[in-house]
Amino acid sequence: MSTKEEKVVYRVKKKSKIKWGRFVIFVLLIAYIIMFVYTFFSQSVDTTVIVNGEIEVLETVDGYITRNEKIVNVEATGELYPIANEGERVSVGQTVAVLKERDSSEINGKIQEINAKLSQLSGPGIFNNDIALIESDVNSVLQNLMLSDYNDTFSTLSDVKSKIDDKLSKKAKIIGEMSPKGSVERNYYDELRQYEAELTASRTELTAPIAGTVAYKLDGYEEVFSSKEIGNYESEVLEKLKVPSGELVGTIKPNCFKIVDNIEGYITVISSSKNALNAKVDSKVKLRFPEIGSDEITGRIDYITIENGKAILTFRINRGIESLLNYRKIKVDIIWDSASGLKVPTSAIRENEGVNQIYIVNGTRLFPKTIEIVNSYGGDSIIKEVEGESKPYLYDKIVEDAANVKEEKMIIAN
């Protein structure tokens, strides 16, 4: 190729590069303009939706449990035989347990021997209708037992045995009473009455001093957290007690049990929160016990003591007491306030010229709605409509953070 031809090719390449460079600059310029317009006229926002929900002004503290409890303790030797089961409800004066002296088993054995001998002495001379009815009843009980499917519990079988023993004892007494003085039967009967008198003297029936729930285990805090102490608790004293939190197993003391009032109890808490310090006697709040997953119960403030910037509050409760029988210290949720309804993040609300607004997202446009805040706590708010303004609706899409939103700009929702 000649030098002249080479120069022509060089000029063509140079012009091509210039055109390509101009094209790139043009594309970049257009992109810049688009970016400028995008930035100037639009904004990127995060969105959420309005939902139905509830918020709670909640405080979790340690609660000390006080109950009206009566301990029954017999200072005597012997063995305690429960009549009422653990956790059973009893009325005032109801027999809860029997204390038997250690030699009562020997007396019982002799009574059973005499009853057996008397029951065999039902000869024609002393046979009457009462004895016939008793024997018929015994045969009926035995017949029903034989026809059962043998799935009865031990306690049921024990009841059957007690019924049979009782009927046989009545039969033996009738035989003894009907026998002439000096006869073998009469001598057995007199001996039987003597042993029964000894047995009665050797056993003590223990009754319930108050109505409530039976507990055979004592936790050692019955006197510390006595209903007599309500209103006298001090924060320093409570904290120094170092009461274990959670369920207490308790211990069984010989010849001892307690009856716990299951109608009314008390929860004492220590708090330095603003709500606690501003609380009033007789006001009611909702309480929960998260460790046992209990339902909400109502607690009424009976006593308040303020000391060193702390409030000692004692709540009276009348529900859920039996579920707390094995506790002296437990976590308590105090629900000072609550509200339910349309729920939004508090960050989605912005104050404009004295009114609160949220921003509804529809396509690329924003629509402000004036709302009223019912309650706010923990980053969420319950809202409602303002009379005369357009309503917010369930599942409306709204701007999640309204602090820096620009009403005049288009939006790109994330």
PLY file of the C-alpha trace (Angstrom):
ply
format ascii 1.0
element vertex 414
property float x
property float y
property float z
element edge 413
property int vertex1
property int vertex2
end_header
0.00 0.00 0.00
1.28 3.43 -0.94
1.84 6.20 1.52
-1.14 8.13 0.09
-3.47 5.18 0.66
-2.19 4.72 4.22
-3.04 8.34 5.03
-6.60 7.87 3.70
-7.14 4.77 5.93
-5.75 6.63 8.97
-8.17 9.55 8.43
-11.15 7.12 8.17
-10.18 5.37 11.46
-9.69 8.68 13.21
-13.15 9.90 12.17
-14.66 6.55 13.33
-13.07 6.90 16.77
-14.35 10.44 17.08
-17.90 9.33 16.24
-17.69 6.45 18.77
-16.40 8.77 21.44
-19.18 11.24 20.77
-21.73 8.40 21.05
-20.35 7.29 24.42
-20.43 10.86 25.70
-24.02 11.20 24.46
-25.08 7.98 26.24
-23.42 9.08 29.45
-25.08 12.47 29.21
-28.51 10.87 28.74
-27.87 8.53 31.69
-26.84 11.49 33.84
-29.98 13.38 32.88
-32.14 10.32 33.70
-30.39 9.85 37.03
-30.81 13.54 37.81
-34.52 13.43 36.99
-34.92 10.18 38.96
-33.17 11.63 41.98
-34.92 14.96 41.83
-38.46 13.79 41.18
-38.62 10.36 42.97
-37.69 8.69 46.25
-37.15 5.15 47.48
-39.16 4.14 50.59
-39.70 1.01 52.67
-43.33 0.06 53.13
-45.45 -1.98 55.52
-49.16 -2.63 55.93
-51.71 -1.70 58.57
-52.72 -4.73 60.67
-55.05 -5.50 63.54
-53.09 -5.86 66.75
-52.60 -5.06 70.41
-49.95 -3.21 72.34
-49.24 -3.42 76.05
-47.46 -1.08 78.40
-45.68 -3.95 80.10
-43.26 -4.32 83.00
-41.79 -7.62 84.21
-40.69 -7.82 87.85
-40.24 -10.37 90.64
-43.36 -10.99 92.69
-43.45 -12.28 96.28
-46.50 -14.39 97.08
-48.41 -14.06 100.33
-51.34 -16.29 101.22
-53.69 -16.77 104.11
-52.39 -20.11 105.39
-53.16 -22.02 108.55
-50.72 -24.68 109.72
-52.11 -27.64 111.68
-49.38 -29.17 113.83
-49.96 -31.82 116.52
-47.32 -32.21 119.21
-47.84 -35.94 119.70
-46.23 -39.19 118.69
-47.93 -41.26 116.07
-48.49 -41.52 112.37
-50.53 -39.13 110.20
-53.06 -40.76 107.88
-54.43 -38.34 105.25
-58.17 -38.36 104.70
-58.14 -35.49 102.19
-55.70 -35.62 99.28
-53.01 -33.05 98.47
-54.65 -30.17 96.59
-58.17 -31.15 97.67
-60.56 -28.40 98.73
-62.04 -28.72 102.20
-64.54 -26.77 104.29
-64.11 -25.43 107.82
-64.17 -28.26 110.36
-63.83 -31.02 107.75
-61.58 -33.92 108.80
-58.35 -33.67 106.84
-56.22 -36.35 108.50
-56.15 -38.76 111.42
-53.22 -39.07 113.82
-52.92 -42.64 115.10
-50.67 -43.64 117.97
-48.07 -46.27 117.22
-49.83 -49.04 119.20
-53.19 -48.58 117.43
-52.38 -51.30 114.89
-52.40 -53.89 117.65
-55.81 -52.71 118.87
-57.14 -52.80 115.29
-55.95 -56.38 114.95
-57.82 -57.46 118.10
-61.00 -55.72 116.96
-60.88 -57.53 113.62
-60.40 -60.89 115.38
-63.46 -60.35 117.62
-65.58 -59.13 114.69
-64.66 -62.27 112.76
-65.65 -64.50 115.70
-68.92 -62.65 116.27
-69.85 -62.76 112.59
-69.61 -66.56 112.69
-72.02 -66.84 115.65
-75.23 -65.96 113.82
-77.19 -68.99 114.99
-80.97 -69.43 114.66
-81.57 -68.02 118.12
-80.19 -64.60 117.32
-80.83 -64.36 113.60
-83.02 -61.39 112.64
-83.95 -59.28 109.60
-81.15 -56.72 110.20
-78.51 -59.45 109.96
-80.18 -60.85 106.83
-80.14 -57.43 105.16
-76.46 -56.89 106.03
-75.48 -60.30 104.62
-77.51 -59.55 101.48
-75.71 -56.23 101.04
-72.30 -57.89 101.47
-73.15 -60.58 98.93
-74.34 -57.90 96.48
-71.10 -55.90 96.81
-69.00 -59.04 96.31
-71.11 -60.08 93.30
-70.64 -56.67 91.63
-66.92 -56.80 92.29
-66.65 -60.24 90.65
-68.53 -59.00 87.58
-66.32 -55.92 87.18
-63.63 -55.68 84.48
-60.86 -55.48 87.11
-59.87 -52.00 85.95
-60.84 -50.38 89.23
-58.27 -48.20 90.85
-56.72 -49.12 94.17
-58.71 -46.42 95.93
-61.97 -47.89 94.54
-61.10 -51.40 95.75
-60.11 -49.93 99.11
-63.54 -48.28 99.36
-65.22 -51.61 98.62
-63.18 -53.30 101.34
-64.09 -50.56 103.82
-67.80 -50.96 103.01
-67.64 -54.74 103.57
-65.67 -54.33 106.82
-68.21 -51.78 108.04
-71.18 -54.06 107.30
-69.53 -57.07 108.94
-68.74 -54.95 112.00
-72.41 -53.90 112.24
-73.44 -57.55 111.97
-71.08 -58.53 114.76
-72.40 -55.77 117.03
-76.02 -56.84 116.46
-75.11 -60.40 117.39
-73.37 -59.21 120.54
-76.20 -56.88 121.56
-78.85 -59.58 121.09
-76.99 -62.20 123.07
-77.85 -62.77 126.76
-75.43 -61.62 129.44
-72.78 -64.17 130.28
-72.95 -65.79 126.85
-69.88 -66.13 124.64
-71.33 -63.66 122.17
-72.02 -61.05 124.85
-68.54 -61.41 126.27
-67.09 -60.87 122.81
-69.23 -57.77 122.38
-68.19 -56.28 125.72
-64.55 -56.91 124.83
-65.12 -55.32 121.41
-66.54 -52.14 122.95
-63.55 -51.91 125.28
-61.07 -52.12 122.38
-63.06 -49.60 120.31
-62.94 -47.16 123.22
-59.17 -47.64 123.40
-58.87 -47.12 119.65
-60.92 -43.91 119.82
-58.66 -42.61 122.56
-55.55 -43.50 120.53
-56.52 -41.48 117.45
-56.92 -37.77 116.89
-58.95 -36.34 114.06
-57.35 -33.22 112.57
-59.82 -30.80 111.00
-59.48 -27.78 108.71
-59.37 -24.47 110.64
-60.34 -22.53 107.49
-61.85 -23.37 104.13
-59.27 -23.84 101.41
-56.85 -26.23 99.74
-54.94 -28.97 101.55
-51.13 -28.97 101.31
-48.98 -31.52 103.15
-45.72 -29.82 102.11
-44.45 -26.70 103.87
-41.90 -24.36 102.25
-40.69 -22.63 105.41
-41.95 -19.17 104.39
-45.41 -19.50 105.92
-44.63 -17.12 108.78
-42.45 -14.73 106.71
-45.13 -14.22 104.07
-48.08 -14.25 106.43
-51.23 -12.30 105.63
-50.55 -10.45 108.92
-47.48 -8.86 107.28
-49.34 -7.39 104.31
-48.51 -3.69 104.05
-45.36 -3.96 106.20
-42.91 -5.21 103.58
-39.68 -3.25 102.99
-37.63 -3.56 99.82
-34.35 -4.12 101.64
-35.84 -6.89 103.79
-37.43 -8.64 100.82
-34.22 -8.53 98.79
-32.13 -9.83 101.70
-34.40 -12.85 102.12
-32.97 -14.32 98.90
-36.15 -16.28 98.26
-35.57 -18.85 95.46
-37.41 -17.94 92.27
-39.60 -20.55 90.67
-41.29 -23.65 92.02
-40.45 -24.76 95.56
-40.69 -28.48 96.26
-41.33 -28.01 99.99
-40.82 -30.50 102.80
-43.11 -32.80 104.72
-43.06 -32.31 108.49
-44.31 -35.08 110.79
-47.88 -34.60 112.02
-48.21 -31.35 110.10
-50.13 -29.92 107.15
-51.60 -26.59 106.12
-54.79 -25.23 104.66
-54.37 -22.48 102.07
-57.09 -19.96 101.35
-57.82 -20.40 97.64
-60.17 -17.43 97.39
-57.77 -14.57 97.99
-54.00 -13.99 97.83
-51.41 -11.25 97.43
-48.50 -10.45 95.12
-45.90 -7.92 96.30
-43.51 -6.33 93.78
-40.71 -3.76 93.88
-40.40 -1.33 90.98
-38.85 2.04 90.23
-40.79 2.58 86.99
-42.79 5.75 86.44
-46.01 3.75 86.29
-45.31 2.09 89.63
-44.32 5.33 91.34
-47.51 7.01 90.09
-49.82 4.10 90.93
-52.83 4.62 93.20
-54.37 2.42 95.89
-57.50 0.55 94.69
-56.55 0.90 91.03
-56.71 -2.34 89.02
-54.21 -3.71 86.53
-53.81 -6.94 84.60
-51.19 -9.45 85.78
-49.64 -12.49 84.12
-47.22 -15.15 85.36
-45.11 -16.07 82.31
-43.23 -18.88 84.07
-46.41 -20.92 84.42
-48.13 -19.64 81.28
-51.15 -18.39 83.17
-54.04 -16.37 81.81
-54.36 -12.71 82.67
-55.83 -12.01 86.09
-56.89 -8.75 87.69
-54.88 -7.40 90.60
-56.11 -4.58 92.81
-53.48 -2.44 94.53
-54.11 -2.72 98.27
-50.89 -1.18 99.63
-48.22 1.19 98.31
-44.98 2.16 100.03
-42.50 4.58 98.40
-38.92 4.46 99.66
-35.64 5.59 98.08
-37.18 6.03 94.64
-38.78 2.57 94.70
-42.42 1.61 94.94
-43.47 -1.48 96.92
-46.87 -2.50 95.58
-49.08 -5.26 96.96
-51.77 -6.56 94.62
-54.78 -8.47 95.91
-55.83 -11.32 93.59
-58.78 -13.70 93.67
-58.01 -15.95 90.71
-55.23 -18.38 89.85
-54.20 -18.83 93.50
-54.09 -22.63 93.42
-51.68 -22.56 90.45
-49.26 -20.61 92.70
-49.36 -22.97 95.70
-45.79 -24.16 95.13
-44.34 -20.69 94.56
-43.11 -17.87 96.82
-41.26 -15.81 94.22
-42.23 -15.69 90.57
-41.91 -13.44 87.51
-44.90 -11.13 87.12
-45.93 -9.21 84.01
-47.65 -6.00 85.08
-49.77 -4.70 82.21
-50.18 -1.05 83.10
-52.13 -0.23 79.96
-53.17 -1.87 76.71
-55.00 -1.02 73.51
-56.11 -2.92 70.42
-57.13 -1.91 66.92
-55.29 -0.79 63.77
-51.59 -1.20 64.50
-48.69 0.56 62.75
-45.02 1.23 63.50
-44.70 4.49 65.42
-42.09 5.52 62.86
-44.84 5.53 60.20
-46.53 8.48 61.92
-45.38 12.04 61.32
-46.69 15.23 62.86
-47.58 17.91 60.35
-48.81 21.28 61.55
-50.18 19.88 64.79
-51.84 16.78 63.33
-50.57 13.19 63.03
-50.44 11.62 59.60
-49.52 8.38 57.91
-48.69 8.05 54.20
-50.69 5.61 52.09
-48.80 4.21 49.11
-50.72 3.74 45.86
-48.52 2.95 42.88
-45.91 5.72 42.71
-47.95 8.25 44.64
-48.32 9.12 48.35
-51.60 10.03 50.04
-51.35 11.51 53.55
-54.11 10.52 56.01
-54.75 12.25 59.30
-55.10 9.83 62.21
-55.37 9.85 66.01
-52.93 7.90 68.18
-54.78 5.77 70.74
-51.65 4.43 72.46
-47.95 3.90 71.75
-45.45 1.53 73.31
-42.41 -0.46 72.27
-42.14 1.02 68.76
-45.77 0.39 67.79
-48.94 2.47 67.92
-52.65 1.82 67.83
-54.39 4.39 65.62
-57.94 5.35 64.71
-59.65 7.65 62.25
-60.25 11.33 62.84
-63.83 12.41 62.39
-64.35 14.11 59.06
-61.14 12.70 57.56
-60.67 9.73 55.23
-60.32 6.44 57.09
-57.23 4.27 57.29
-58.14 0.69 56.39
-56.82 -2.71 57.33
-53.93 -3.79 55.04
-53.41 -0.32 53.57
-49.81 -0.09 52.38
-48.01 2.73 54.18
-44.55 4.27 54.36
-42.68 2.59 57.22
-40.47 5.56 58.09
-42.29 8.85 57.52
-39.67 11.16 59.04
-37.92 12.11 55.78
-40.61 11.38 53.21
-41.17 14.03 50.51
-44.84 14.34 49.62
-44.20 15.95 46.24
-41.91 13.23 44.92
-42.84 10.00 43.17
-41.94 6.89 45.09
-40.31 3.60 44.39
-41.59 1.24 47.09
-39.38 -1.48 48.48
0 1
1 2
2 3
3 4
4 5
5 6
6 7
7 8
8 9
9 10
10 11
11 12
12 13
13 14
14 15
15 16
16 17
17 18
18 19
19 20
20 21
21 22
22 23
23 24
24 25
25 26
26 27
27 28
28 29
29 30
30 31
31 32
32 33
33 34
34 35
35 36
36 37
37 38
38 39
39 40
40 41
41 42
42 43
43 44
44 45
45 46
46 47
47 48
48 49
49 50
50 51
51 52
52 53
53 54
54 55
55 56
56 57
57 58
58 59
59 60
60 61
61 62
62 63
63 64
64 65
65 66
66 67
67 68
68 69
69 70
70 71
71 72
72 73
73 74
74 75
75 76
76 77
77 78
78 79
79 80
80 81
81 82
82 83
83 84
84 85
85 86
86 87
87 88
88 89
89 90
90 91
91 92
92 93
93 94
94 95
95 96
96 97
97 98
98 99
99 100
100 101
101 102
102 103
103 104
104 105
105 106
106 107
107 108
108 109
109 110
110 111
111 112
112 113
113 114
114 115
115 116
116 117
117 118
118 119
119 120
120 121
121 122
122 123
123 124
124 125
125 126
126 127
127 128
128 129
129 130
130 131
131 132
132 133
133 134
134 135
135 136
136 137
137 138
138 139
139 140
140 141
141 142
142 143
143 144
144 145
145 146
146 147
147 148
148 149
149 150
150 151
151 152
152 153
153 154
154 155
155 156
156 157
157 158
158 159
159 160
160 161
161 162
162 163
163 164
164 165
165 166
166 167
167 168
168 169
169 170
170 171
171 172
172 173
173 174
174 175
175 176
176 177
177 178
178 179
179 180
180 181
181 182
182 183
183 184
184 185
185 186
186 187
187 188
188 189
189 190
190 191
191 192
192 193
193 194
194 195
195 196
196 197
197 198
198 199
199 200
200 201
201 202
202 203
203 204
204 205
205 206
206 207
207 208
208 209
209 210
210 211
211 212
212 213
213 214
214 215
215 216
216 217
217 218
218 219
219 220
220 221
221 222
222 223
223 224
224 225
225 226
226 227
227 228
228 229
229 230
230 231
231 232
232 233
233 234
234 235
235 236
236 237
237 238
238 239
239 240
240 241
241 242
242 243
243 244
244 245
245 246
246 247
247 248
248 249
249 250
250 251
251 252
252 253
253 254
254 255
255 256
256 257
257 258
258 259
259 260
260 261
261 262
262 263
263 264
264 265
265 266
266 267
267 268
268 269
269 270
270 271
271 272
272 273
273 274
274 275
275 276
276 277
277 278
278 279
279 280
280 281
281 282
282 283
283 284
284 285
285 286
286 287
287 288
288 289
289 290
290 291
291 292
292 293
293 294
294 295
295 296
296 297
297 298
298 299
299 300
300 301
301 302
302 303
303 304
304 305
305 306
306 307
307 308
308 309
309 310
310 311
311 312
312 313
313 314
314 315
315 316
316 317
317 318
318 319
319 320
320 321
321 322
322 323
323 324
324 325
325 326
326 327
327 328
328 329
329 330
330 331
331 332
332 333
333 334
334 335
335 336
336 337
337 338
338 339
339 340
340 341
341 342
342 343
343 344
344 345
345 346
346 347
347 348
348 349
349 350
350 351
351 352
352 353
353 354
354 355
355 356
356 357
357 358
358 359
359 360
360 361
361 362
362 363
363 364
364 365
365 366
366 367
367 368
368 369
369 370
370 371
371 372
372 373
373 374
374 375
375 376
376 377
377 378
378 379
379 380
380 381
381 382
382 383
383 384
384 385
385 386
386 387
387 388
388 389
389 390
390 391
391 392
392 393
393 394
394 395
395 396
396 397
397 398
398 399
399 400
400 401
401 402
402 403
403 404
404 405
405 406
406 407
407 408
408 409
409 410
410 411
411 412
412 413
